[in-house]
Amino acid sequence: MKSVLVVYQSRGGHTARIARRIGETVVAEGNQADVMDVIEADREGVDWDKYDLVIVGAPVLYGTYTKHFMHFVTKYKAQLDAKPHSFFNVSVVARTPFKATPEGNRYMQKFLQKSPWTPRDVKCIAGKVDYPNWSWLDTKMIQMIMKMTKGPTDPTTVIDYTDWEDVKSYARYCLTLA
Ligand SMILES: Cc1cc2nc3c(=O)[nH]c(=O)nc-3n(C[C@H](O)[C@H](O)[C@H](O)COP(=O)(O)O)c2cc1C
């Protein structure tokens, strides 16, 4: 039995759902999983010795990652590097097959180039368009991104682009890293 930490940052709750699905899959495969937000993990502390594998996830927000997330991976770089690990990012551009590859996802490339923590294993997951739950400004900004990438711009659109079976496969794959 493996003990797994899934630690994530989420603004709107979608990355949190993905993290929970990963945790549920890990448990369904006969292992133990803790699923924690980066702020909780930082403030409450992580018993790193407990874990055989760490899976880290964050959404892309305006082409980058939040300061809480970057703070977490910077502060705990050594602990993350000491364990088998994987990093997944969540973005709506990953709804197209090429941008769902680490090579084709410029936000993953940016992370690999600029983050103080360079994960050894990475995965790009398509996220959710949720205009009705976004502010007026966020909606306008994301409509612009969508226009450039030929995505939906209708402000009533709610589309979950995540392939949930692939999320489960990813969780099972991660278990092979430990
Ligand atoms: C404020 C904001 C900015 C975003 N910026 C981008 C972006 O630059 N590129 C992209 O592909 N997706 C972008 N997205 C889409 C998110 O990555 C996607 O909605 C994701 O599922 C959000 O996850 P969360 O609910 O865990 O925060 C953005 C979403 C929001 C709300």
PDBQT file of the ligand as one rigid body, heavy atoms in Angstrom, charges set to zero:
ROOT
HETATM    1  C1  LIG A 201      -9.239  34.425 -13.987  1.00  0.00    +0.000 C 
HETATM    2  C2  LIG A 201      -8.989  33.259 -14.897  1.00  0.00    +0.000 A 
HETATM    3  C3  LIG A 201      -7.927  33.293 -15.803  1.00  0.00    +0.000 A 
HETATM    4  C4  LIG A 201      -7.699  32.205 -16.655  1.00  0.00    +0.000 A 
HETATM    5  N1  LIG A 201      -6.647  32.263 -17.531  1.00  0.00    +0.000 NA
HETATM    6  C5  LIG A 201      -6.415  31.214 -18.366  1.00  0.00    +0.000 A 
HETATM    7  C6  LIG A 201      -5.344  31.256 -19.309  1.00  0.00    +0.000 A 
HETATM    8  O1  LIG A 201      -4.559  32.212 -19.364  1.00  0.00    +0.000 OA
HETATM    9  N2  LIG A 201      -5.187  30.201 -20.141  1.00  0.00    +0.000 N 
HETATM   10  C7  LIG A 201      -6.017  29.108 -20.095  1.00  0.00    +0.000 A 
HETATM   11  O2  LIG A 201      -5.832  28.179 -20.882  1.00  0.00    +0.000 OA
HETATM   12  N3  LIG A 201      -7.017  29.018 -19.190  1.00  0.00    +0.000 NA
HETATM   13  C8  LIG A 201      -7.242  30.059 -18.346  1.00  0.00    +0.000 A 
HETATM   14  N4  LIG A 201      -8.275  29.997 -17.440  1.00  0.00    +0.000 N 
HETATM   15  C9  LIG A 201      -9.072  28.786 -17.344  1.00  0.00    +0.000 C 
HETATM   16  C10 LIG A 201      -8.723  27.975 -16.099  1.00  0.00    +0.000 C 
HETATM   17  O3  LIG A 201      -7.431  27.437 -16.180  1.00  0.00    +0.000 OA
HETATM   18  C11 LIG A 201      -9.780  26.881 -15.936  1.00  0.00    +0.000 C 
HETATM   19  O4  LIG A 201     -11.034  27.488 -15.831  1.00  0.00    +0.000 OA
HETATM   20  C12 LIG A 201      -9.546  25.999 -14.740  1.00  0.00    +0.000 C 
HETATM   21  O5  LIG A 201     -10.480  24.933 -14.793  1.00  0.00    +0.000 OA
HETATM   22  C13 LIG A 201      -9.696  26.765 -13.434  1.00  0.00    +0.000 C 
HETATM   23  O6  LIG A 201      -9.459  25.916 -12.354  1.00  0.00    +0.000 OA
HETATM   24  P1  LIG A 201      -9.930  26.247 -10.874  1.00  0.00    +0.000 P 
HETATM   25  O7  LIG A 201     -11.438  26.172 -10.891  1.00  0.00    +0.000 OA
HETATM   26  O8  LIG A 201      -9.323  25.185 -10.062  1.00  0.00    +0.000 OA
HETATM   27  O9  LIG A 201      -9.424  27.611 -10.533  1.00  0.00    +0.000 OA
HETATM   28  C14 LIG A 201      -8.541  31.059 -16.612  1.00  0.00    +0.000 A 
HETATM   29  C15 LIG A 201      -9.625  31.051 -15.701  1.00  0.00    +0.000 A 
HETATM   30  C16 LIG A 201      -9.845  32.123 -14.862  1.00  0.00    +0.000 A 
HETATM   31  C17 LIG A 201     -11.002  32.085 -13.898  1.00  0.00    +0.000 C 
ENDROOT
TORSDOF 0
